[in-house]
Amino acid sequence: MKHLTAAILALAAPSTAYLRFGCATLSVQRLDPIVEPGKIPSSHVHQIVGGNAFNASVPDGSDVAEKATCTTCSFSEDLSNYWTAVMYFKARNGSYKRVPQYPNALLGNLVGGMTVYYLQEDFNSNGRQKITSFKPVGFFFLPLGACNWC
């Protein structure tokens, strides 16, 4: 009876749903098709993962993922691109060295890259909220304050 009660309580507890997957590095480039479209090189460096159609600009109304033919992500259906700013370590002698990024080691044998997360907005929804991965055509996401240095 004690185990049955524990099982019922576990099922009644709020759930936390998310989708997590690893992507290997596609490229490290001075390109930013959203903040500085068409500017080659851009003013900052990014590590890029995902679909092989990444380029310096995204024409209005187009979807780069539709042009991609393969991906560095573990889900072959995800031809989207994800990129983050590259960080550098400044040595005592004044030289800089790029800080490597790595995906979660438990997500497979990927070379470099990052872990992509899709999370619920509200973890108190007890699983009633739908998580959508691979957003619709034309979806762009900029973190708050991304243009502070533009």
Secondary structure, 3 states (H helix, E strand, C coil): CHHHHHHHHHHHCCCCCEEEEEECEEEEECCCCCCCCCCCCCCCCEEEEEECCCCCCCCCCCCHHHHCCCECECCCCCCCEEEEECCEEECCCCCEEECCCCCCHHHCCCCCCEEEEEECCCCCCCCCCCCCCCCCCCCCCCCCCCCCCC
